[in-house]
Amino acid sequence: MYSVAVRDAALAAVCAGASFSRAAAMLGVSDDIVSVWWRDSGGVPAGQGLSPVSEPIRPGGSGRALTLEERVEIQAGVRAGERQRAIAERIGRDQSVVSRELARHRGADGSYRAVMAQYAAQRDRRRVKPFKLDTNRQLAAQVEEWIDEGWSPRLIAQVLERDHPDDQTWRVSHETIYQALYVQGRGQLRQDLARQLSTGRVSRKSRASAARRSPSPFKEALVISERPAQVQDRAVPGHWEGDLILGAGGVSAIGTLVERSTRFAILLHLPGRHTADEVAAAMIREMSRLPSHLRRSITWDRGTEMADYAEIQLELQAPVYFCDPHSPWQRGTNENTNRLLRHWFAKGSDLSAWDGPALQKIADTLNSRPRPTLDLKTPAQALNEHLLKAA
């Protein structure tokens, strides 16, 4: 009967690059017994007399990966009968790390050996792993469907995590989705899907921002700094942000309104040339359908289409505030909503082709999309909750 120390030494020699024969000769045991020890401790099968290790193990880890030194501490703790929590505290790791390590790298004989665990981890890092969207075509189809509907990769990843908390086969990171869309050789998703994202790009680019110039004819109007504090903290619903989405050459346009607290969106049908009177009429028509407590204020960019803001204030009994010049970020909720809407209203297209019912269908679709900022509730659900509370 060989001691644990002899077995450890033999396996350590193999992990360091020695053949079974060489390791056996060093310790005075047979080649066969070293092969059995290797198999029972979790090593890959190998022919007798051949080393199963293509390169010796390395002691260092990187970032989240356990190091050989940490694995030696885990081995010592297990053999001393320590609890996993105590081992984790000693090496400065979470208990779940130790638990996963032991579950992953115990051998068939129930033993845990640091050198074997380090070898297996190093081997697994070298191994080409199957891409999740290749192995689960149902998942890939679901991702494609949501991208077709304008969902971002990050939103898709969050909804999958919510809907499948205990099924890793239905979990995929947003970075994995981006790689499937953009990285050559990762063709798990349709080639045209990258254009369905709100950016419309066929390759990834770093963000860049540019202020949009717009006229400022509203010197006597209310400015954004005069808005009450409750608008900023989103605590009370009924505060809206708005702007126009322009079509090709600025000839056609669609008005957009979004409620800051719930992210509920309203689209304004503007079949004419989106003049001030047309915008005012459309806004009064659509927002008059809301109860008065959901018409507390409107914030808009400085554009000539809002020249009739005084009439809007009078009819809706809601003050209209204007952003500072060249500061569209001051109505960031609306900017973000417009970015999502570009999935349907592509830049450079003729927006006059969309009639009222089509715009309402798009608004309903967007208001039914889960939002991370609402804990994955939809804007329609969030607005309905406010309506029920006020009833």
C-alpha positions as a Markdown table, in Angstrom:
| # | Residue | x | y | z |
|---|---|---|---|---|
| 1 | Met | 0.0 | 0.0 | 0.0 |
| 2 | Tyr | 1.6 | 3.2 | -1.1 |
| 3 | Ser | 1.4 | 6.4 | 1.0 |
| 4 | Val | -0.4 | 9.6 | 0.0 |
| 5 | Ala | 3.0 | 11.3 | -0.2 |
| 6 | Val | 4.2 | 8.8 | -2.8 |
| 7 | Arg | 1.1 | 9.2 | -4.9 |
| 8 | Asp | 1.3 | 13.0 | -4.7 |
| 9 | Ala | 4.9 | 12.9 | -5.8 |
| 10 | Ala | 4.2 | 10.6 | -8.8 |
| 11 | Leu | 1.3 | 12.8 | -10.0 |
| 12 | Ala | 3.3 | 16.0 | -9.5 |
| 13 | Ala | 6.1 | 14.5 | -11.6 |
| 14 | Val | 3.7 | 13.7 | -14.4 |
| 15 | Cys | 2.1 | 17.2 | -14.2 |
| 16 | Ala | 5.6 | 18.6 | -14.4 |
| 17 | Gly | 6.2 | 16.9 | -17.7 |
| 18 | Ala | 7.6 | 13.4 | -16.8 |
| 19 | Ser | 6.3 | 10.3 | -18.6 |
| 20 | Phe | 4.5 | 7.6 | -16.6 |
| 21 | Ser | 7.6 | 5.5 | -16.9 |
| 22 | Arg | 9.9 | 8.2 | -15.7 |
| 23 | Ala | 7.7 | 9.1 | -12.7 |
| 24 | Ala | 7.4 | 5.4 | -11.8 |
| 25 | Ala | 11.2 | 4.9 | -12.0 |
| 26 | Met | 11.8 | 7.9 | -9.7 |
| 27 | Leu | 9.6 | 6.5 | -7.0 |
| 28 | Gly | 10.2 | 2.8 | -7.4 |
| 29 | Val | 6.6 | 1.9 | -8.5 |
| 30 | Ser | 5.2 | 0.3 | -11.6 |
| 31 | Asp | 4.1 | 2.2 | -14.7 |
| 32 | Asp | 0.7 | 0.7 | -14.4 |
| 33 | Ile | 0.1 | 2.0 | -10.9 |
| 34 | Val | 1.0 | 5.5 | -11.9 |
| 35 | Ser | -1.4 | 5.3 | -14.8 |
| 36 | Val | -4.2 | 4.2 | -12.5 |
| 37 | Trp | -3.4 | 7.0 | -10.0 |
| 38 | Trp | -3.5 | 9.5 | -12.9 |
| 39 | Arg | -6.8 | 8.2 | -14.1 |
| 40 | Asp | -8.4 | 8.1 | -10.7 |
| 41 | Ser | -7.3 | 11.6 | -9.9 |
| 42 | Gly | -8.9 | 13.1 | -12.9 |
| 43 | Gly | -6.2 | 13.1 | -15.5 |
| 44 | Val | -7.0 | 12.5 | -19.2 |
| 45 | Pro | -6.4 | 9.0 | -20.5 |
| 46 | Ala | -2.9 | 8.4 | -21.8 |
| 47 | Gly | -0.9 | 5.6 | -23.3 |
| 48 | Gln | 1.6 | 3.8 | -21.0 |
| 49 | Gly | 5.0 | 5.3 | -21.0 |
| 50 | Leu | 3.7 | 8.6 | -22.6 |
| 51 | Ser | 3.3 | 11.9 | -20.8 |
| 52 | Pro | -0.2 | 13.2 | -21.0 |
| 53 | Val | 1.1 | 16.7 | -20.4 |
| 54 | Ser | 2.1 | 18.7 | -23.5 |
| 55 | Glu | 3.7 | 21.3 | -21.4 |
| 56 | Pro | 4.5 | 21.5 | -17.6 |
| 57 | Ile | 2.0 | 23.2 | -15.4 |
| 58 | Arg | 2.6 | 26.9 | -14.5 |
| 59 | Pro | 2.1 | 28.1 | -11.0 |
| 60 | Gly | 0.7 | 31.5 | -11.7 |
| 61 | Gly | -2.9 | 32.5 | -12.0 |
| 62 | Ser | -4.4 | 35.6 | -13.5 |
| 63 | Gly | -7.1 | 37.8 | -12.0 |
| 64 | Arg | -10.0 | 35.5 | -11.0 |
| 65 | Ala | -8.2 | 32.2 | -11.7 |
| 66 | Leu | -6.9 | 30.3 | -8.7 |
| 67 | Thr | -3.1 | 30.0 | -8.5 |
| 68 | Leu | -1.2 | 26.8 | -7.7 |
| 69 | Glu | -0.4 | 28.2 | -4.3 |
| 70 | Glu | -4.1 | 28.8 | -3.5 |
| 71 | Arg | -4.9 | 25.3 | -4.6 |
| 72 | Val | -2.1 | 23.9 | -2.4 |
| 73 | Glu | -3.8 | 25.7 | 0.5 |
| 74 | Ile | -7.2 | 24.2 | -0.5 |
| 75 | Gln | -5.6 | 20.7 | -0.6 |
| 76 | Ala | -4.1 | 21.2 | 2.9 |
| 77 | Gly | -7.4 | 22.4 | 4.3 |
| 78 | Val | -9.4 | 19.5 | 2.8 |
| 79 | Arg | -6.9 | 17.0 | 4.2 |
| 80 | Ala | -7.0 | 18.6 | 7.6 |
| 81 | Gly | -10.8 | 18.4 | 7.6 |
| 82 | Glu | -11.4 | 22.2 | 7.6 |
| 83 | Arg | -14.7 | 23.6 | 6.5 |
| 84 | Gln | -14.9 | 25.3 | 3.1 |
| 85 | Arg | -15.6 | 28.7 | 4.7 |
| 86 | Ala | -12.4 | 28.5 | 6.7 |
| 87 | Ile | -10.3 | 27.6 | 3.7 |
| 88 | Ala | -11.9 | 30.4 | 1.7 |
| 89 | Glu | -11.1 | 33.0 | 4.4 |
| 90 | Arg | -7.5 | 31.9 | 4.6 |
| 91 | Ile | -6.9 | 32.3 | 0.8 |
| 92 | Gly | -9.0 | 35.5 | 0.6 |
| 93 | Arg | -11.7 | 34.0 | -1.7 |
| 94 | Asp | -15.4 | 33.6 | -1.5 |
| 95 | Gln | -16.7 | 30.3 | -0.2 |
| 96 | Ser | -18.4 | 29.6 | -3.6 |
| 97 | Val | -15.0 | 29.7 | -5.3 |
| 98 | Val | -13.7 | 26.9 | -3.0 |
| 99 | Ser | -17.0 | 24.9 | -3.4 |
| 100 | Arg | -16.8 | 25.1 | -7.2 |
| 101 | Glu | -13.1 | 24.2 | -7.2 |
| 102 | Leu | -13.7 | 21.1 | -5.2 |
| 103 | Ala | -16.8 | 20.0 | -7.2 |
| 104 | Arg | -14.9 | 20.5 | -10.5 |
| 105 | His | -11.5 | 19.0 | -9.6 |
| 106 | Arg | -12.0 | 16.1 | -7.2 |
| 107 | Gly | -10.9 | 12.8 | -8.7 |
| 108 | Ala | -12.8 | 9.6 | -9.1 |
| 109 | Asp | -11.3 | 8.4 | -5.8 |
| 110 | Gly | -12.7 | 11.5 | -4.1 |
| 111 | Ser | -9.4 | 13.1 | -3.6 |
| 112 | Tyr | -8.4 | 16.7 | -4.3 |
| 113 | Arg | -4.8 | 17.3 | -5.4 |
| 114 | Ala | -3.5 | 20.8 | -6.1 |
| 115 | Val | -1.2 | 19.8 | -8.9 |
| 116 | Met | -3.9 | 17.8 | -10.7 |
| 117 | Ala | -6.4 | 20.7 | -10.3 |
| 118 | Gln | -3.9 | 23.2 | -11.7 |
| 119 | Tyr | -3.1 | 20.9 | -14.6 |
| 120 | Ala | -6.8 | 20.4 | -15.4 |
| 121 | Ala | -7.5 | 24.2 | -15.3 |
| 122 | Gln | -4.5 | 24.9 | -17.5 |
| 123 | Arg | -5.7 | 22.2 | -20.0 |
| 124 | Asp | -9.2 | 23.5 | -20.0 |
| 125 | Arg | -8.0 | 27.0 | -20.8 |
| 126 | Arg | -6.2 | 25.7 | -23.8 |
| 127 | Arg | -9.2 | 23.7 | -25.0 |
| 128 | Val | -11.4 | 25.3 | -27.7 |
| 129 | Lys | -14.8 | 25.5 | -26.1 |
| 130 | Pro | -18.0 | 25.3 | -28.2 |
| 131 | Phe | -19.7 | 28.6 | -28.7 |
| 132 | Lys | -23.0 | 28.7 | -26.8 |
| 133 | Leu | -25.0 | 30.1 | -29.7 |
| 134 | Asp | -23.8 | 27.1 | -31.8 |
| 135 | Thr | -24.8 | 24.4 | -29.4 |
| 136 | Asn | -28.2 | 25.9 | -28.6 |
| 137 | Arg | -29.9 | 26.9 | -31.8 |
| 138 | Gln | -33.2 | 27.6 | -29.9 |
| 139 | Leu | -31.3 | 30.2 | -27.9 |
| 140 | Ala | -29.8 | 31.6 | -31.1 |
| 141 | Ala | -33.2 | 31.8 | -32.7 |
| 142 | Gln | -34.6 | 33.7 | -29.6 |
| 143 | Val | -31.7 | 36.2 | -29.7 |
| 144 | Glu | -32.3 | 36.8 | -33.4 |
| 145 | Glu | -36.0 | 37.4 | -32.8 |
| 146 | Trp | -35.3 | 40.0 | -30.2 |
| 147 | Ile | -32.7 | 41.7 | -32.2 |
| 148 | Asp | -35.2 | 41.9 | -35.1 |
| 149 | Glu | -37.5 | 43.7 | -32.7 |
| 150 | Gly | -34.8 | 46.2 | -31.8 |
| 151 | Trp | -33.6 | 44.8 | -28.5 |
| 152 | Ser | -30.0 | 45.5 | -27.5 |
| 153 | Pro | -27.6 | 42.7 | -26.7 |
| 154 | Arg | -27.4 | 43.9 | -23.1 |
| 155 | Leu | -31.2 | 43.8 | -22.6 |
| 156 | Ile | -31.4 | 40.3 | -24.2 |
| 157 | Ala | -28.7 | 39.1 | -21.7 |
| 158 | Gln | -30.6 | 40.6 | -18.8 |
| 159 | Val | -34.0 | 39.2 | -19.8 |
| 160 | Leu | -32.5 | 35.7 | -20.3 |
| 161 | Glu | -30.9 | 35.8 | -16.9 |
| 162 | Arg | -34.3 | 36.8 | -15.4 |
| 163 | Asp | -36.3 | 34.2 | -17.3 |
| 164 | His | -33.8 | 31.3 | -16.8 |
| 165 | Pro | -32.1 | 31.8 | -13.4 |
| 166 | Asp | -31.3 | 28.1 | -13.0 |
| 167 | Asp | -30.5 | 27.1 | -16.6 |
| 168 | Gln | -27.1 | 28.1 | -17.8 |
| 169 | Thr | -27.8 | 26.7 | -21.2 |
| 170 | Trp | -30.2 | 29.6 | -21.7 |
| 171 | Arg | -27.8 | 32.3 | -20.4 |
| 172 | Val | -25.6 | 34.3 | -22.7 |
| 173 | Ser | -23.6 | 37.5 | -22.1 |
| 174 | His | -24.1 | 40.6 | -24.1 |
| 175 | Glu | -20.4 | 40.4 | -25.2 |
| 176 | Thr | -21.0 | 37.0 | -26.6 |
| 177 | Ile | -23.9 | 38.3 | -28.7 |
| 178 | Tyr | -21.7 | 41.2 | -29.9 |
| 179 | Gln | -19.0 | 38.7 | -30.9 |
| 180 | Ala | -21.5 | 36.6 | -32.8 |
| 181 | Leu | -22.6 | 39.7 | -34.7 |
| 182 | Tyr | -19.3 | 41.4 | -35.4 |
| 183 | Val | -16.3 | 39.0 | -35.0 |
| 184 | Gln | -15.2 | 37.2 | -38.2 |
| 185 | Gly | -15.7 | 33.4 | -37.9 |
| 186 | Arg | -18.4 | 33.8 | -35.2 |
| 187 | Gly | -21.2 | 33.5 | -37.7 |
| 188 | Gln | -23.8 | 32.1 | -35.3 |
| 189 | Leu | -26.3 | 34.8 | -36.0 |
| 190 | Arg | -27.6 | 36.1 | -39.3 |
| 191 | Gln | -25.3 | 38.4 | -41.2 |
| 192 | Asp | -27.8 | 41.2 | -41.4 |
| 193 | Leu | -28.6 | 41.4 | -37.7 |
| 194 | Ala | -25.9 | 44.0 | -36.9 |
| 195 | Arg | -27.8 | 46.5 | -38.9 |
| 196 | Gln | -30.9 | 45.9 | -36.7 |
| 197 | Leu | -29.2 | 47.3 | -33.7 |
| 198 | Ser | -29.9 | 50.9 | -32.9 |
| 199 | Thr | -26.5 | 52.0 | -34.2 |
| 200 | Gly | -27.0 | 50.3 | -37.5 |
| 201 | Arg | -23.3 | 49.7 | -37.8 |
| 202 | Val | -21.7 | 46.6 | -39.4 |
| 203 | Ser | -18.6 | 46.9 | -37.2 |
| 204 | Arg | -18.1 | 48.1 | -33.6 |
| 205 | Lys | -16.9 | 51.6 | -33.0 |
| 206 | Ser | -16.1 | 53.6 | -29.9 |
| 207 | Arg | -18.7 | 56.2 | -28.8 |
| 208 | Ala | -18.4 | 59.7 | -30.0 |
| 209 | Ser | -20.7 | 62.6 | -29.2 |
| 210 | Ala | -21.4 | 65.8 | -31.0 |
| 211 | Ala | -23.7 | 68.6 | -29.9 |
| 212 | Arg | -26.5 | 69.4 | -32.2 |
| 213 | Arg | -27.0 | 73.0 | -33.1 |
| 214 | Ser | -30.5 | 74.4 | -32.9 |
| 215 | Pro | -31.9 | 77.9 | -32.9 |
| 216 | Ser | -32.8 | 79.6 | -29.6 |
| 217 | Pro | -35.9 | 81.9 | -30.1 |
| 218 | Phe | -37.3 | 81.3 | -26.6 |
| 219 | Lys | -35.7 | 84.0 | -24.5 |
| 220 | Glu | -38.9 | 84.5 | -22.5 |
| 221 | Ala | -39.7 | 80.8 | -22.1 |
| 222 | Leu | -39.1 | 78.7 | -19.0 |
| 223 | Val | -35.7 | 77.1 | -18.9 |
| 224 | Ile | -34.7 | 73.7 | -17.6 |
| 225 | Ser | -33.0 | 75.1 | -14.5 |
| 226 | Glu | -36.5 | 76.3 | -13.4 |
| 227 | Arg | -38.0 | 72.8 | -13.3 |
| 228 | Pro | -39.0 | 71.5 | -9.8 |
| 229 | Ala | -36.7 | 69.0 | -8.1 |
| 230 | Gln | -39.4 | 66.2 | -8.4 |
| 231 | Val | -38.7 | 66.2 | -12.2 |
| 232 | Gln | -35.1 | 65.4 | -11.7 |
| 233 | Asp | -35.5 | 62.5 | -9.2 |
| 234 | Arg | -38.3 | 60.8 | -11.2 |
| 235 | Ala | -40.2 | 60.3 | -8.0 |
| 236 | Val | -43.5 | 61.6 | -9.4 |
| 237 | Pro | -44.9 | 60.5 | -12.8 |
| 238 | Gly | -46.3 | 63.0 | -15.3 |
| 239 | His | -43.1 | 64.8 | -16.4 |
| 240 | Trp | -42.4 | 64.4 | -20.1 |
| 241 | Glu | -39.5 | 64.9 | -22.5 |
| 242 | Gly | -40.0 | 65.4 | -26.2 |
| 243 | Asp | -38.3 | 66.1 | -29.6 |
| 244 | Leu | -38.6 | 65.3 | -33.3 |
| 245 | Ile | -37.1 | 62.4 | -35.2 |
| 246 | Leu | -36.3 | 63.9 | -38.6 |
| 247 | Gly | -36.4 | 62.0 | -41.9 |
| 248 | Ala | -34.4 | 62.5 | -45.1 |
| 249 | Gly | -33.4 | 66.1 | -45.6 |
| 250 | Gly | -35.4 | 67.2 | -42.6 |
| 251 | Val | -38.6 | 67.2 | -44.7 |
| 252 | Ser | -40.5 | 64.6 | -42.8 |
| 253 | Ala | -40.7 | 64.1 | -39.0 |
| 254 | Ile | -42.3 | 62.2 | -36.2 |
| 255 | Gly | -42.8 | 63.7 | -32.7 |
| 256 | Thr | -41.7 | 61.7 | -29.7 |
| 257 | Leu | -42.7 | 62.1 | -26.1 |
| 258 | Val | -41.5 | 59.9 | -23.2 |
| 259 | Glu | -42.5 | 60.0 | -19.5 |
| 260 | Arg | -39.4 | 60.2 | -17.3 |
| 261 | Ser | -40.6 | 58.0 | -14.5 |
| 262 | Thr | -42.1 | 55.1 | -16.5 |
| 263 | Arg | -40.3 | 55.6 | -19.9 |
| 264 | Phe | -43.8 | 55.3 | -21.5 |
| 265 | Ala | -43.6 | 56.7 | -25.1 |
| 266 | Ile | -46.1 | 58.6 | -27.2 |
| 267 | Leu | -45.5 | 59.1 | -31.0 |
| 268 | Leu | -46.9 | 62.2 | -32.7 |
| 269 | His | -48.1 | 61.7 | -36.3 |
| 270 | Leu | -47.0 | 64.8 | -38.3 |
| 271 | Pro | -48.1 | 64.2 | -41.9 |
| 272 | Gly | -47.3 | 67.8 | -42.9 |
| 273 | Arg | -44.0 | 69.7 | -42.6 |
| 274 | His | -43.9 | 69.6 | -38.8 |
| 275 | Thr | -44.5 | 73.4 | -38.4 |
| 276 | Ala | -45.1 | 74.9 | -35.0 |
| 277 | Asp | -48.9 | 74.8 | -35.4 |
| 278 | Glu | -48.9 | 71.2 | -36.5 |
| 279 | Val | -46.7 | 70.0 | -33.6 |
| 280 | Ala | -48.8 | 71.9 | -31.1 |
| 281 | Ala | -52.0 | 70.4 | -32.5 |
| 282 | Ala | -50.6 | 66.9 | -32.4 |
| 283 | Met | -49.2 | 67.3 | -28.9 |
| 284 | Ile | -52.5 | 68.7 | -27.5 |
| 285 | Arg | -54.5 | 66.0 | -29.2 |
| 286 | Glu | -52.4 | 63.1 | -27.9 |
| 287 | Met | -51.7 | 64.4 | -24.4 |
| 288 | Ser | -55.2 | 65.5 | -23.7 |
| 289 | Arg | -56.1 | 61.8 | -23.5 |
| 290 | Leu | -54.0 | 61.5 | -20.4 |
| 291 | Pro | -55.4 | 62.3 | -16.9 |
| 292 | Ser | -54.3 | 65.7 | -15.6 |
| 293 | His | -52.0 | 64.2 | -12.9 |
| 294 | Leu | -49.9 | 62.7 | -15.8 |
| 295 | Arg | -49.5 | 66.1 | -17.5 |
| 296 | Arg | -47.2 | 67.9 | -15.0 |
| 297 | Ser | -44.6 | 69.2 | -17.3 |
| 298 | Ile | -42.9 | 68.9 | -20.7 |
| 299 | Thr | -39.2 | 69.5 | -21.5 |
| 300 | Trp | -38.2 | 70.0 | -25.1 |
| 301 | Asp | -35.1 | 70.9 | -27.1 |
| 302 | Arg | -34.8 | 74.4 | -28.6 |
| 303 | Gly | -36.4 | 74.0 | -32.0 |
| 304 | Thr | -38.7 | 76.3 | -34.0 |
| 305 | Glu | -41.3 | 73.5 | -34.1 |
| 306 | Met | -42.1 | 74.6 | -30.5 |
| 307 | Ala | -42.8 | 78.3 | -31.3 |
| 308 | Asp | -46.4 | 77.8 | -30.2 |
| 309 | Tyr | -45.4 | 76.5 | -26.7 |
| 310 | Ala | -47.6 | 79.1 | -25.0 |
| 311 | Glu | -50.7 | 77.5 | -26.6 |
| 312 | Ile | -49.5 | 74.0 | -25.5 |
| 313 | Gln | -49.1 | 75.2 | -22.0 |
| 314 | Leu | -52.6 | 76.8 | -22.0 |
| 315 | Glu | -54.4 | 73.8 | -23.4 |
| 316 | Leu | -52.6 | 71.1 | -21.4 |
| 317 | Gln | -52.2 | 73.2 | -18.2 |
| 318 | Ala | -48.6 | 72.0 | -18.1 |
| 319 | Pro | -45.5 | 74.1 | -18.2 |
| 320 | Val | -43.1 | 73.7 | -21.1 |
| 321 | Tyr | -39.4 | 73.9 | -20.2 |
| 322 | Phe | -36.6 | 74.3 | -22.7 |
| 323 | Cys | -33.1 | 72.8 | -22.6 |
| 324 | Asp | -30.0 | 75.0 | -22.7 |
| 325 | Pro | -28.6 | 75.6 | -26.2 |
| 326 | His | -26.8 | 72.6 | -27.7 |
| 327 | Ser | -27.6 | 70.4 | -24.7 |
| 328 | Pro | -29.7 | 67.5 | -25.8 |
| 329 | Trp | -28.3 | 65.4 | -23.0 |
| 330 | Gln | -30.5 | 67.4 | -20.6 |
| 331 | Arg | -33.4 | 65.4 | -21.9 |
| 332 | Gly | -31.5 | 62.1 | -21.9 |
| 333 | Thr | -34.6 | 59.9 | -21.4 |
| 334 | Asn | -36.0 | 61.2 | -24.7 |
| 335 | Glu | -32.6 | 60.9 | -26.5 |
| 336 | Asn | -32.4 | 57.3 | -25.4 |
| 337 | Thr | -35.9 | 56.6 | -26.6 |
| 338 | Asn | -35.3 | 58.1 | -29.9 |
| 339 | Arg | -32.2 | 55.9 | -30.3 |
| 340 | Leu | -34.4 | 52.9 | -29.7 |
| 341 | Leu | -37.0 | 54.2 | -32.2 |
| 342 | Arg | -34.3 | 54.4 | -34.9 |
| 343 | His | -34.8 | 50.6 | -35.2 |
| 344 | Trp | -38.0 | 51.4 | -37.1 |
| 345 | Phe | -37.3 | 55.0 | -38.3 |
| 346 | Ala | -33.9 | 54.7 | -40.1 |
| 347 | Lys | -31.9 | 57.8 | -40.6 |
| 348 | Gly | -32.3 | 59.2 | -44.1 |
| 349 | Ser | -35.6 | 57.5 | -44.7 |
| 350 | Asp | -38.9 | 59.1 | -45.6 |
| 351 | Leu | -40.9 | 59.2 | -42.3 |
| 352 | Ser | -44.1 | 60.4 | -44.0 |
| 353 | Ala | -44.7 | 56.8 | -45.1 |
| 354 | Trp | -45.8 | 56.0 | -41.5 |
| 355 | Asp | -49.5 | 56.6 | -40.8 |
| 356 | Gly | -51.1 | 57.0 | -37.4 |
| 357 | Pro | -52.1 | 53.3 | -36.8 |
| 358 | Ala | -48.5 | 52.2 | -37.8 |
| 359 | Leu | -47.0 | 54.7 | -35.3 |
| 360 | Gln | -49.4 | 53.5 | -32.6 |
| 361 | Lys | -48.3 | 49.9 | -33.2 |
| 362 | Ile | -44.6 | 50.8 | -32.9 |
| 363 | Ala | -45.3 | 52.8 | -29.7 |
| 364 | Asp | -47.2 | 49.8 | -28.2 |
| 365 | Thr | -44.3 | 47.5 | -29.1 |
| 366 | Leu | -41.8 | 49.8 | -27.5 |
| 367 | Asn | -44.0 | 50.2 | -24.4 |
| 368 | Ser | -44.2 | 46.4 | -24.1 |
| 369 | Arg | -40.4 | 45.9 | -24.0 |
| 370 | Pro | -38.8 | 45.1 | -20.6 |
| 371 | Arg | -36.5 | 47.9 | -19.4 |
| 372 | Pro | -33.5 | 47.3 | -17.1 |
| 373 | Thr | -34.1 | 50.7 | -15.5 |
| 374 | Leu | -37.6 | 49.5 | -14.4 |
| 375 | Asp | -36.3 | 46.2 | -13.0 |
| 376 | Leu | -37.3 | 44.6 | -16.3 |
| 377 | Lys | -40.9 | 45.8 | -16.1 |
| 378 | Thr | -42.4 | 47.3 | -19.2 |
| 379 | Pro | -43.2 | 51.0 | -19.5 |
| 380 | Ala | -46.9 | 50.0 | -20.0 |
| 381 | Gln | -46.8 | 48.0 | -16.7 |
| 382 | Ala | -45.1 | 50.9 | -14.9 |
| 383 | Leu | -47.6 | 53.5 | -16.1 |
| 384 | Asn | -50.6 | 51.2 | -15.3 |
| 385 | Glu | -49.3 | 50.8 | -11.7 |
| 386 | His | -49.4 | 54.6 | -11.3 |
| 387 | Leu | -52.9 | 54.8 | -12.8 |
| 388 | Leu | -54.1 | 52.1 | -10.4 |
| 389 | Lys | -52.6 | 53.9 | -7.4 |
| 390 | Ala | -54.3 | 57.2 | -8.4 |
| 391 | Ala | -57.7 | 55.5 | -9.0 |
